[in-house]
Amino acid sequence: MNSNCIRLDKVQVLDKPTCRRVSEITIGKPTTNSLPLSWIAEEGQTDWIVDYEVLKDGKVIKFDSVPVSTNPYTIEGLPSSSVHS
């Protein structure tokens, strides 16, 4: 067997499940470096993805997509001299 080869057996390809949207997103009182969030989720939902942008002088300086398993959730480590959205 060549060292550059691999063998696979019983490979299965599945559709990625679609994400269900949450409702009534609430933004709590922000601090200098954090932003608390909460939302209403459908029954049985336990994992979400929080997307956020950090703006400075009207320009996006950071975009992040964070896997989350708690509700509420607080985005931490935001720059103090920026706008969070």
C-alpha positions as CSV (number, residue, x, y, z in Angstrom):
1,M,0.0,0.0,0.0
2,N,1.3,3.4,-1.0
3,S,1.7,5.8,2.0
4,N,-0.2,8.5,0.1
5,C,-3.4,6.4,-0.1
6,I,-6.2,5.9,2.3
7,R,-9.1,3.5,2.3
8,L,-12.6,4.3,3.3
9,D,-15.4,1.9,3.9
10,K,-19.1,2.7,4.6
11,V,-18.9,6.4,4.1
12,Q,-22.2,8.3,4.5
13,V,-22.9,11.9,3.3
14,L,-25.9,13.6,5.0
15,D,-27.6,16.9,4.4
16,K,-26.6,19.6,6.9
17,P,-29.7,20.4,9.1
18,T,-31.1,23.8,8.6
19,C,-31.0,26.2,11.5
20,R,-34.3,27.4,13.0
21,R,-34.6,31.1,13.7
22,V,-35.1,32.3,17.2
23,S,-37.5,35.1,18.2
24,E,-37.6,38.1,20.5
25,I,-33.8,38.7,20.7
26,T,-33.1,40.9,23.7
27,I,-29.9,42.9,24.2
28,G,-29.1,43.5,27.9
29,K,-27.1,46.3,29.4
30,P,-23.8,46.4,27.5
31,T,-20.5,47.0,29.4
32,T,-17.4,48.4,28.0
33,N,-16.3,45.1,26.6
34,S,-19.3,42.8,26.6
35,L,-22.9,42.5,25.3
36,P,-25.5,40.2,26.9
37,L,-28.0,38.6,24.7
38,S,-31.1,36.4,25.2
39,W,-33.8,35.0,22.9
40,I,-36.8,32.8,22.7
41,A,-36.1,29.5,21.1
42,E,-38.3,26.7,19.8
43,E,-38.8,23.7,22.1
44,G,-35.9,21.3,22.0
45,Q,-33.4,23.8,20.7
46,T,-30.2,23.7,22.7
47,D,-27.5,24.9,20.3
48,W,-27.3,28.2,18.3
49,I,-24.8,30.3,16.3
50,V,-24.4,33.9,17.3
51,D,-23.2,36.1,14.5
52,Y,-21.9,39.6,15.3
53,E,-20.0,42.5,13.8
54,V,-17.7,45.0,15.6
55,L,-17.6,48.5,13.9
56,K,-15.1,51.2,14.3
57,D,-15.4,54.5,12.5
58,G,-18.3,53.0,10.5
59,K,-16.2,50.1,9.2
60,V,-16.4,46.4,10.2
61,I,-13.2,45.5,12.0
62,K,-14.4,42.1,13.2
63,F,-17.1,39.6,12.2
64,D,-17.5,36.5,14.2
65,S,-19.8,33.5,14.2
66,V,-19.8,31.7,17.6
67,P,-21.4,28.4,18.4
68,V,-23.4,28.8,21.6
69,S,-25.1,26.3,23.9
70,T,-26.4,28.7,26.6
71,N,-29.3,31.2,26.6
72,P,-28.7,33.9,27.7
73,Y,-25.2,34.3,26.3
74,T,-22.7,37.2,26.7
75,I,-20.3,38.2,23.9
76,E,-17.1,39.0,25.7
77,G,-13.8,40.7,24.7
78,L,-15.3,43.5,22.6
79,P,-13.1,46.5,22.0
80,S,-14.1,49.4,24.2
81,S,-13.8,52.0,21.4
82,S,-16.2,50.2,19.0
83,V,-19.9,49.9,18.1
84,H,-21.3,46.4,18.6
85,S,-24.2,45.1,16.3
